[in-house]
């Protein structure tokens, strides 16, 4: 892999990491399902599903709490932030969003 390819991979990884932090922070701030997260972020449903499923890869524990008789009725909740400090994420939220919009 040449230097440009390495930089591109690093950029994608950084963007994915910022996306996970932003989505986790939004989940922690309210009762969100995929529809409300999509409205808040503008991200496609599949991207959000992948992002939420991958939160565990960075140590954040996220669960879906079912509110109704069907699986899609409910909301996500952050059970454990792992090594992440949600106060830091809140303080840097606009910068994280900027990272997502940069590419």
C-alpha positions as CSV (number, residue, x, y, z in Angstrom):
1,X,0.0,0.0,0.0
2,X,1.4,3.4,-0.9
3,X,1.2,6.5,1.2
4,X,-2.0,7.9,-0.4
5,X,-3.8,4.6,0.1
6,X,-2.7,4.4,3.7
7,X,-3.9,8.0,4.3
8,X,-7.3,7.1,2.7
9,X,-7.7,4.1,4.9
10,X,-6.8,6.2,8.0
11,X,-9.3,8.9,6.9
12,X,-12.1,6.3,6.6
13,X,-11.3,4.8,10.0
14,X,-11.3,8.3,11.6
15,X,-14.6,9.1,10.0
16,X,-16.1,5.8,11.2
17,X,-14.8,6.4,14.7
18,X,-16.3,10.0,14.8
19,X,-19.6,8.7,13.4
20,X,-19.8,6.1,16.2
21,X,-19.1,8.7,18.9
22,X,-21.7,11.1,17.5
23,X,-24.4,8.4,17.2
24,X,-23.6,7.1,20.7
25,X,-23.9,10.7,22.1
26,X,-27.2,11.2,20.4
27,X,-28.5,7.9,21.7
28,X,-27.5,8.9,25.2
29,X,-29.3,12.2,25.0
30,X,-32.8,11.0,24.1
31,X,-35.1,8.2,23.2
32,X,-33.9,7.4,19.7
33,X,-34.8,4.7,17.2
34,X,-33.4,4.4,13.7
35,X,-36.0,6.8,12.3
36,X,-35.2,9.6,14.8
37,X,-31.4,9.0,14.4
38,X,-31.8,9.2,10.7
39,X,-33.6,12.5,11.0
40,X,-31.1,13.9,13.5
41,X,-28.0,12.8,11.4
42,X,-29.1,12.6,7.8
43,X,-27.4,9.2,7.7
44,X,-28.9,6.3,5.8
45,X,-30.7,3.6,7.8
46,X,-28.1,0.9,6.9
47,X,-25.2,3.2,7.9
48,X,-26.9,3.7,11.3
49,X,-27.5,0.0,11.8
50,X,-23.9,-0.8,11.0
51,X,-22.6,2.0,13.2
52,X,-24.8,0.9,16.2
53,X,-23.7,-2.7,15.7
54,X,-20.1,-1.6,15.7
55,X,-20.2,0.5,18.9
56,X,-19.0,-2.5,20.9
57,X,-15.8,-2.5,18.8
58,X,-14.8,0.8,20.5
59,X,-16.0,-0.4,24.0
60,X,-19.4,1.3,24.0
61,X,-22.3,-1.0,25.1
62,X,-25.6,-0.1,23.4
63,X,-28.8,-2.0,23.7
64,X,-32.2,-1.8,22.1
65,X,-35.1,-1.5,24.6
66,X,-38.3,-2.8,23.1
67,X,-41.3,-0.7,24.0
68,X,-44.1,-2.4,22.1
69,X,-45.3,-5.7,20.8
70,X,-43.1,-5.6,17.7
71,X,-39.3,-5.6,17.4
72,X,-39.2,-2.2,15.7
73,X,-41.0,-0.5,18.6
74,X,-38.4,0.8,21.0
75,X,-35.3,2.9,21.5
76,X,-31.6,2.5,21.9
77,X,-29.7,3.1,25.2
78,X,-26.1,3.4,26.1
79,X,-25.4,1.1,29.0
80,X,-21.6,1.6,29.3
81,X,-19.3,4.2,27.7
82,X,-16.2,2.0,28.2
83,X,-13.1,4.3,28.1
84,X,-15.0,7.1,26.5
85,X,-16.0,10.2,28.3
86,X,-19.4,11.5,27.1
87,X,-18.6,15.0,28.5
88,X,-15.6,15.1,26.1
89,X,-17.8,14.1,23.3
90,X,-20.3,16.8,24.2
91,X,-17.6,19.4,24.4
92,X,-16.2,18.4,21.0
93,X,-19.4,17.4,19.3
94,X,-19.3,20.2,16.6
95,X,-15.7,19.3,15.8
96,X,-16.7,15.6,15.4
97,X,-19.5,16.6,13.1
98,X,-17.0,18.6,11.1
99,X,-14.9,15.5,10.6
100,X,-17.9,13.7,9.2
101,X,-18.8,16.5,6.8
102,X,-15.1,17.0,5.7
103,X,-15.2,14.1,3.2
